[in-house]
Amino acid sequence: MAITYLKKATKTPETETATARRVVDDMLATIRTDGEAAVREYARKLDAWSGDIVVSREEIRRRAAEVPAQVRRDIDFAIDQVREFALAQRRSIQEFSVELHRGVTAGQRIVPVNVAGCYAPAGRYAHIASAYMGVATAKAAGVGQVIACSGPFRGGPMHPYLLYAFDRAGADIIMTLGGVQAIASMAYGLFTGTPADVIVGPGNKFVAEAKRTLFGQVGIDVFAGPSEVAVIADAGADPALVASDLVGQAEHGHESPAWLFTTSRELADEVMRRVPGLIDKLPPTAREAAGAAWSDYGEVVLCDSREEVVQVSDRYASEHLEVHAAELDWWLERLSCYGSLFLGEETTVAYGDKVSGPNHVLPTKGAARYSGGLSVHKFIKTLTWQRMTREAARDIGEITARISRLEGMEAHARTADDRLAKYYPGQEFDLGAAVSV
């Protein structure tokens, strides 16, 4: 068995982490010291925004009137899809109690965090889907307060479509803030008085670095890098759709990898022939991004067998993974490392990114080997509890005392000793040898 690179990346995705880290560290230090005043100054300097930070309910209603009816219907439909999938995830997590030993009962509670921060980037366009992916999922998890942030749009207020999406998805507070200053404000509770317990949502390298730096003080979704797509295709795949889907994700940015894993040399050659032409037909901004991404990071890997394709795919652990191949259930059963899986040519990454239901905030840069994407689980704490009878405390206490002393933890052991002495006065127990050092 062997694999052949018909096209090999000339670069590895880099996000200038060191530079971003220095910038973020300086900004966070300033915001910690100067608070809201520093945030307002960064908003003015970086985003040309000096208006209100917290969007009023009156403003939300007024701006909603700017959203065309068809756009509202489309956003509402997409929110319903995301919410229903998230609610199904929530129903899959069960509280329980179980008797582990006679008289020893333990259990699990499912408790949402109190406050979630949901970020959506502003950028050149309105990132509508990012608004409802975070907020609708947090609300389905049962989060009591959801704070949503996105930057001003081209120097003006937040884009009305994005604002509408935040509101319809259920955001309790919406703030016109972008970048590091938005992440810091949610983490520190600026403008709201309620620090977030978890912060989620995609963003540029500075947003990603701010979340990484603040992780521990707050929970985050994933350590994000450039968007990725991989397509698995066999000889029966449609090369036009495979090429289209590779280009469809490459437009995310100059550093967005697009990979093809295939057992068919003929299909690989045809896809490589088609991709440049599809890129050339894109609008200028998308053409530049997709062209650089395909040239520098695109790869085409030819494998001898589908088992080898699985090995290669799991090693890459791509953010998005499409399968254009026969026997889709075979692939579903065997593939194990991906952010989200798209089975069959009928679905595509764009469907998942925008409308179909599963979340589009997904692990990148190999993180799918150990992590999944954003889900209700990110907003939920799985809490355990226990209780026991005095009879059970006798069995558990004796063993606890002995193990504690084996570990050199005399104070631990004595908490068991004291209970046994109280509940069973005058009785002898094998409590192990007392720790003397």
N, C-alpha and C positions, 0 to 999 in steps of 0.2 A: 504494500500500500504506500502511496505517496501523494503529496499535493504539489500542484504547480501554480505558481503565481503568474497569471497571464498579464496582470497589471499589479504593480506593487507601489504602495504609498512611498513618497519621497520624504514625508514629514510625519512626525508623531504629534497629535494634538497638544498644543501648549497654550496656556492661558496667562503667561507672564505672571505666574503666581507671586514671585518675589516682589515685583513692582506693585502689584495689586495689594499685597500684604502691607507694604510700607504706607501706601495711601490710606488704606482702611484703618490701620493702627492709629495714624495721625488723626483721622476724622473721628474715630470713636473716642479717643482721648479728649479731643476738644468738646465733643457732645457730652461726655460724662461730666466735664468741668462746667460748661456754660449752658447746658440743657437746651431748652426750647429756643433761646436766642441764637445759639449756634446752628440749630436745625434751620431756622428761618434764613440765616445768612447763607448756608449751603444751598437752600432752595433758590434763593435769589441769584447766587453766583453761578450755580451749575445748571439750573433749569429756567432761569429768568422768571421765577414765580415769587410774587410778593403778596398774593391774595390770601384768603382764608385757608387755613390748613384743614380744619374739620369742615366737611361739606354739610350744610344744613338740610333739614328735611324739605324746606321750601325750595332750595336750590335743586335737590334731587328731583322733585316733582316738576319743576320748571324745565329742567334739562331733558326729562323723559319725553316731554312734548316735542322735542327736536328729533326724536327717533322715529323713522318711518314705520308704519304699521307692519310691513312685511319683515323688517328687521326685528321688531319686537316679537313677532310670532316665531321667527327662527331661533332667537335667543331663548325664548320661553321653552321651545321644544327641546333644545339642547340641555337646558338646565334640568328639565324633567328626566331626561335620559340619565344624566350624571347622578341626580338625586336618587332615582330608583335603583341604580346599581349600587350606590353607597348604602342605601337602606337595606338592600339584600345582604351586603357585607356585614352590616351591623347585626342583622338577624342571625347570621352564621356564628356569631360569638355568643356563647351561652354562659350564664351564671350557673353554678352548681354547688352542691355540698355532697360529701362522701364520708362514710365512716371508715377510717383507715385501720383502726384497731378498736376493739370493743371499748366504747366510751370516748374515743377520740374522733371528733368530727372536724373536718377542715373544708374550706370552700373558697370560691372565687367570686368576686364582684367585678362588674364592668362599669367603670366610672369615667365619664369624659373629663377632659381638662376644663378649667373654668374659663380661660381666655385664649383664643387663637388669633394669630396675626396672619393674614393672607395677602401676599404681594402679587401684583401683576405688572409686568414691564410696560412702559409707554412706547418708547422707540419711534420708528418712522410711521407705524400704523397702530391701530387700536387692537391690542391683544385681548380680544373679547373672551376667548375660551379660557385663558388663564384666570380670568376673574371668577368664573363660575366653577371651575375645577376645584379650587381651594375652598371657596365659601360654601358651596352646596354640600361638599363632602364633610366639612366641619359641622355644619348644621345637622346633617344626617347622623353624625356621631353623637349629637346631643350637646354640643358645646353651647354654653349659655351666652357668651359674648364673643362675637367675631368682629375683629377690627380689620378693615381692608384698606390697602394703600396702593396707589399708582401715581405716577408723575403727571405733571401738566402735559398737555399735548401741543407740541410745537410752540411753546411759550405761552399758551392760553390755558384755560381750565382743563380738567380731565376730559377726555373724549366722551361725548354723551353716550355712545354705545357701550363703552366700558363701564361707565357710571351706572347705566341702566342694568347691566349684567350683574354688577356687585349687589345692587339693591334687590333685584328680583331673586337672586340666589340666597338672600337672607342676611346680608351684612348688617350689623347693628350700628357700627360707626365706620364712616368712609373718610379717608384723609387724602388730600392732594399732596402727596409726597413720593418722590422717586429715589432710587439708589440707596446708598449707604445710610443716608439720613432717615429714610423710611424704615429700614430694618432696625436701626438704633432706636428710633422713636417707639416702635412697637415693643422692643425688648425692654426699654427703660420706662415705659408707661407715660411718655411725654404726650401732652395734649389730651390725654384720656384719663390719666390717673390710675390706669390698670395695666401693669406690665403683662405682656403675652407669656403664656406658658409654652407655647409652640409657635414657630414661625415657618410658613411654607410658601412655596411659589418660585417660579423660575426668574432668572434675571441675568445681567451681564457678569463679567468676572469680578467686579467690585461687590455686587450684591452677593454672589456666591462666597466670596472671601469674608464678607461681613457676617454671613450666617455661620461660616466655619469658625470664625473667631469667637462668636458669641455662644457657640454650642457648649452646653454645660450650664450656662446661665439660663438658656432657653433650649427647648428641644427644636430640632429642625427636621425637614423631610429627607433630603439627600444632599450629598456633596456633588453639586452639578458641574458638568463640563459641557463642551459643544454637543449639540444634538447628533445622534448617530442613527443609521439605518443599515440593516443587513437583509438581503433577500436570498432565500434558498430556492433554487429552481432546478427542475429536471428537464429532460428533453421535450416533454410535453408542454412546457410553459410557453406563454405568449411573450416573445422578446420585446414587443412594443410596450406591454404593460410593465414588464420588469424594468425596462429602461426608464419609463415614465416615473415609476415609484422611486428609483434611485435619485433621479433629478429632483423629484418632488421634495425630498428631504435635504438634498445638498444645498438648496436655496436658503436654508437656515443661516448659513454663514460660511466664511472663508475656511474655517477649521472643522467643518462638519463632515465626518467620514461617511462614505457610502460604500458598502461592501456587497459583492455578489459571490455566493458559494454555490457551485454547480457541479453536476456530474457530466455535463454536456459541453464539449468544446464548441460545437456548432452554435448552441445557444449563446455561449459566452462571447464568441466572435461577433454575433449579430447584435447583442446588447452593446458591446463596446463600439460598434459602428454607429449605432443609433444615438447614444448619449450626447456626443458633441453637437449634433444637429438639434436636439431638443433644447440644450442649453442656449444655443445661438438664437432660438426663437423667444426666449424669455425677455421681459422688460429689463432695462439696463441694470438696475440695482440687483435684481435676482440673478441676472446673467453673470454679473461680476462675481457674486458670492458663489453660485453653483459651479462656475468655471474654475475658480481657485480651489474649491473643495474637491472637485473631481480630479483635477490635475495633481494636487498635492497629497490628498488623503484617500482617494478612491482606490479600491483593490478589487481584483477579480481572481478568485481562487478556484482552480479546477481540481476535483477530487475523484478518486477511483470508485468510490461507493458511497451510498447514502449514510452508512455507518460512519464513514470518515467525515462526511459533511457535518454530522452531529458533533463529532469531536472538535472540529474546527470552529463551528458555531458556538459551542459552549466555551471554548477558549477565548473567543472574542467577546462573549457576553454582551451583545449589543443592546442598546436602549430599546430600539424597535426591531422586531424580527418578523419578516413576512415569509410565508411558505407557499410557493407556487409549484406544487409537486403532487404526485398521486399519493393516495392512502394517507390523508391528512391525520387520521387518528394515530397512525404509526408515528408520525412526527410529534404529535401532541404528547404521546406517552413517553417519548425518549428525550426530547429537548428539555433542558433544565436550567439554562442560564440565559435569561433575557429579561428586559424590563416589561415588555408587553408583546404578546404573540398574536399575529394576524394570519389566520389559516385560510388559504384559498385566494384566488385572484379576485373574488367578489368583494373582499374587504381590502383596505389599504390604510397606511399609517394616518393619512389625512382624516379619514373617518374617525379614528380614535382620538386624534388631536383635537377635533372640533365637536363631534356630535354623538358618537355611538354609545358612550356610557362609561366604560372603564377610564380611569384617570390618566391624564397625559403628563403628569409630573413623574418622571421615571429616572432610574439610576443610569449613569453614564460612566465611561472610562473604566469598565470592568467591574463596577460595583454590583452589577446584576448577579455576580457569583455568590453574593451573600446578602443581598437586599432586594426587596421589591419596590414598587412605586408607591405614590401617595394613595392612602386609603383611609377608611374610618379608623383603622387600627392606630394610625399616627396620632389621632386626637383622643385616644382612649387609654386609660390606665387599667391594667389587669391586676386587681388587688386581691390578696389572699387573706383569709381569716381562719381562726381555729378556736375550739373550745373543747374541754374534756371533763369527765367526771373525776371524782377523787380516786376512784378505783383505777381509772386509766392513768392518772397522775403517778400512781405507785409504779406501774410497769415502765412508763416513759421516764420517770424521775430517776430510777435506779440506773438505767442504761445511760441517761444523760450525765449523771455524776461520774460514771466510770470513763466515758469517752472524754468528758471535759478534763479529767485529771490526766488522761493519756496525752492530751494536748497541752498540759501545763497550765490550765485555766482554772485555778482553785476557786476564784470568786464565782465563776459559772457553776461549778459543782455544788457550791454551798447553797445556791438558790434552790437546787433540787433537794439537798440535805434538809433544809429548813422546812420544806413542804412535807417531806416524808416524816419528819419529827413531829410536825403539827397534826397531820392526819392519822398517823399510826404510832402514837407515843408508846415507847417501851419496846418496839419491834426492832429486830436486827436486820440490816440490809447490807449487801455487798456493794459498797460505794467506791471501791478502788482505793489506791494508796494516795494519801494527801500529798499535795505538791509542797515541797519544802524550800524551794528557791524562787 
